[in-house]
Amino acid sequence: MLYDKSNLKVTRGGEIVLDVRALKAEMVRNGYTQAQLAKEIGVSSKTFSNRLKTGDFGVTEIEIMMRVLHLKD
């Protein structure tokens, strides 16, 4: 696995996916709860929780989270 500068995206076999552990760490570091970040990206808390289990977030959602969590790509 190769990590990019944001520490949120992981390359696995040529596919870029979200590193859920890194996202959770950044949420804690920035004082965000799952409910707060869910609201920022425009989804329900339940949907956000489900997406955390799979890492299945859209590009726009990831971009919003990176901005809100003060990460650079």
N, C-alpha and C positions, 0 to 999 in steps of 0.2 A: 504494500500500500504506500502510495506517495501522497503527502499532504501539501496543499498549496499554502500561500501566505495567510489566508484567513483562518486556517485550521478548521474550517467547517466542511470543506469538500475533500473527498478521498477518491483517488483513482484506483479502480480495481478492474483489471483486465480491459483497460481502455475506456471504461465507463466511469463517469463522474457521479458520485452519490454523496449524500449528506452524512457527515460524521456526527451521529446523534450524541455520543459522549462529549465531543468537543462543544456542541451546541449547548448541552446542559451545563457544562462548565462555564461557558460564556454568559449564560443566563444568570447563574449564581454570582459570577464576578460583577455583573452589571445590575444586580438586584431585581431581576425580572422573575415573576412567577410564570407558570405555563399559561394561566388565564390572561395575564397581562400581554404576553407575547402573542397569544392567539388573537386577542383583540386588535393588536397592531397589524397583523397580517390579514384580518378580516374573516376569521373562521371561529367556530365555536370551540370551547374548551375541550369537548369530547373529540371533535375532529382533530384538533392539535395533538391531543394525547394519542390518538390512533396513528397519526402521521409520525409521531416520535418513535413509535414501535417499529415502523417500517423504514423511516428516513425518506418517505415519499412526499417531498415538498416540491412545489413548482418553482421555476426559475425566479419569477416575480416575488414569491414568498421568501425565497432565500435572499434575494437582494434587499428586501425590506428588513429582514432580520439582521443582515450584515450592517445595514445603515443604523438601525436602532441599537445594536450592540456595539457600535463604533468599531467595526472591523473593515479592513481593506481587502479588496480582491486581488 
